[in-house]
Amino acid sequence: VANLRTPRTPAQQDTVLQEAQNLMALSVVDTPLKGGLNTPLVESDFSGVTPKHAVAQTPNTVLGTPMHTPGGQGMTPRGMTPRMGVAGQTPLRTPARDKLNINQEEDFDAPINDKFYQKDMKEQLRQGLAGLPRPKNDYEIVVEDLGEDMDETNEGEQFIADQADLDEQSEAEQLAKRQKEMRLRSQSVQRDLPRPADVNNHILRVTGPGDPPINELQRAEELIKKEMLVMQHFDAVHTPTPGQLGMGPGKKNQKNVTSQAQHLSYLQQHPYDKFTEDDLEQAKELLKKEMGVVKVGMNHGDLSLESYSQVWEECYSQVLYLPSQNRYTRANLASKKDRIESLDKRLEANRNSMTKDAKQAAKLEKKLKILLGGYQSRSQGLVKQLNDLYEQIEQTFVEFKTFEDLRKHEIGAIPKRMESLTEDVQRQMEREKELQKKFGEMQYKKDVLIYDS
């Protein structure tokens, strides 16, 4: 009973008295210039305007730390040290207990590490798992029938296409229509070839009552001319060129340009016949066959580029452009003044072309100089080094040839020099012998004279 007694509540402190003591201690303190320790003060709580009072709480002894060891008062359970792992060792922690007897007493002698105990636990777990129901793999797929619902939805709701898709489809249809119409037009329009600004309607043959009848070849030629005029008027109405509209180089000669009203008037008198693509294909096949027949009949083989260029130059030399009339004519029908004027115009056009090409070349040269300036300077340095090396090689080659010739001369002169030196040595040896002999004789005479005296 004494162990379960409620602890005594600590005495309550007087906060006002503590603050008064702090003020008195601060008022009697000496100046801090003298040094030393600060005056000890009681810690205060300044969390509010007034001093905070500390309220003491009664401790809870029910959920507190146990006052005795489990299993009895003042003794180890069953008179021995508890075994949690290895026998003979104290457990690493004290088992949790409370005074309400919520946690049951643990038996520290349970053979947790015993192999028989573990085997028994495994067997119990296996029996528990064996009692569970077996899994089933039966399944069923149910597809919802949406056919009737979708039909009803489509009938009830009308699909609205996107405007962008409609615009794209419309553009594609218009493009296909224009391409189909372009395939039915003349080759000059399809290939954007130059066309005359003024249609010459006077190329047709004029026959009078007293003229002889024309043959079939001439009649075919007249039909081709008529069809050509109709096509030119039709192209001038639907796809006019800048020259036909009076906006070309001959703008000052607009009086010679045929107006749209004249083209329409001619087409009303001579309507333009539209053909299908099949008709045009058949016409092309007929032309190919006729070209083959003409080529075989006139022994024309495959023309080379030189032959074609020669024929082109001959035909081009027979045509002359008249700047004053803004048209082409035959050279043999033009006067001397027209020829001079045409040549002046051609010379001026060539000069303008040369000036234009020179400006373009200067621009390209400037761009290339900026782009390849480093390479050019590097190339110049390398060229200079190569020139120096070439000069050194040439100088070295000259020196080599010179010394080679000297070597040959020296090799050729060695036998003569050796022979000359040999003769000199032989002559010197003979002279030395003679002088030695003469010296011996004179020495003998000297000795004889000395002996006689």
Secondary structure, DSSP 8 states (H G I E B T S, - for coil): -GGG----------HHHHHHHHHHHHHS---GGG------------SSSS----------SSSS--SS-TTSSSS-GGGS---SSSTT---SS-----TT--S----TT--TT-HHHHHHHHHHHHHHHHTS--------------HHHHHHHHHHS-----HHHHHHHHHHHHHHHHHHHHHTS-HHHHTT----SS--GGGS----TTS----HHHHHHHHHHHHHHHHHHHHHHHS--TTTTT-STTGGGGGGS--HHHHHHHHHHS------HHHHHHHHHHHHHHHHHHHHHTT-----HHHHHHHHHHHHHTEEEETTTTEEEEGGGS-HHHHHHHHHHHHHHHHHHHHHHHHHHHHHHHHHHHHSHHHHHHHHHHHHHHHHHHHHHHHHHHHHHHHHHHHHHHHHHHHHHHHHHHHHHHHHHHHHHHHHHHHHHHHHHHHHHHHH-
